Amino acid sequence: MRSSIVLMACTAMVLLGGCQAEPDFDTKFEQQSRDLAAKARSIDADAKKQLDAAREAEQASAELGNSAASPTPAPVTNVK
């Protein structure tokens, strides 16, 4: 009888010792805020790179005399 009580007590202590305290709301909020800010900076950087590349392509096209707004159409062929 005593051994079963000691075994149950030890089991309860092991189970309770394995639990970790969950972070409070403020801690979770701050972490999410930092994660979202980092993601937003990454998206902004990608958008800026794409915009810069588009501007360079437009400038190069204008220097060559071709308008980027009106690409040349593909030739039409009648294949039967």
C-alpha positions as CSV (number, residue, x, y, z in Angstrom):
1,M,0.0,0.0,0.0
2,R,2.7,2.5,0.9
3,S,4.7,1.6,-2.2
4,S,1.7,2.5,-4.5
5,I,1.2,5.8,-2.7
6,V,4.9,6.6,-3.1
7,L,4.8,5.6,-6.7
8,M,1.7,7.8,-7.4
9,A,3.4,10.7,-5.6
10,C,6.6,10.3,-7.6
11,T,4.6,10.0,-10.8
12,A,2.7,13.2,-10.0
13,M,5.9,15.1,-9.3
14,V,7.5,13.9,-12.5
15,L,4.4,15.0,-14.5
16,L,4.3,18.4,-12.8
17,G,8.0,18.9,-13.2
18,G,7.7,18.3,-17.0
19,C,5.3,21.1,-17.5
20,Q,6.6,24.5,-18.5
21,A,5.0,27.8,-17.7
22,E,3.4,29.2,-20.8
23,P,4.5,32.8,-21.6
24,D,2.0,35.5,-20.7
25,F,0.0,37.5,-23.2
26,D,2.4,40.5,-23.3
27,T,5.4,38.2,-24.0
28,K,3.5,36.4,-26.8
29,F,2.3,39.8,-28.2
30,E,5.8,41.2,-28.3
31,Q,7.2,38.1,-30.0
32,Q,4.4,38.2,-32.6
33,S,5.0,41.9,-33.1
34,R,8.7,41.4,-33.7
35,D,8.0,38.5,-36.1
36,L,5.5,40.5,-38.1
37,A,7.8,43.5,-38.3
38,A,10.6,41.4,-39.6
39,K,8.3,39.8,-42.2
40,A,7.0,43.3,-43.3
41,R,10.6,44.5,-43.7
42,S,11.4,41.5,-45.8
43,I,8.3,42.1,-48.0
44,D,9.2,45.8,-48.4
45,A,12.8,44.9,-49.4
46,D,11.5,42.4,-52.0
47,A,9.1,44.9,-53.4
48,K,11.8,47.6,-53.6
49,K,14.1,45.2,-55.5
50,Q,11.3,44.3,-58.0
51,L,10.5,48.0,-58.5
52,D,14.1,49.0,-59.0
53,A,14.5,46.1,-61.5
54,A,11.4,47.2,-63.4
55,R,12.7,50.8,-63.5
56,E,16.0,49.7,-64.8
57,A,14.4,47.6,-67.5
58,E,12.2,50.5,-68.5
59,Q,15.1,52.8,-68.7
60,A,17.2,50.3,-70.7
61,S,14.2,49.8,-73.1
62,A,13.8,53.6,-73.5
63,E,17.5,53.9,-74.3
64,L,17.2,51.3,-77.0
65,G,14.2,53.1,-78.5
66,N,11.7,50.5,-77.6
67,S,8.7,51.4,-75.5
68,A,8.2,49.0,-72.6
69,A,4.5,49.8,-72.7
70,S,4.0,48.5,-76.2
71,P,5.9,45.2,-76.8
72,T,6.1,43.9,-80.3
73,P,3.4,41.3,-81.1
74,A,4.3,37.8,-82.2
75,P,4.1,37.1,-85.9
76,V,0.8,35.5,-87.0
77,T,1.2,32.3,-89.0
78,N,-1.6,30.3,-90.6
79,V,-0.7,26.7,-90.0
80,K,-3.2,24.1,-91.1
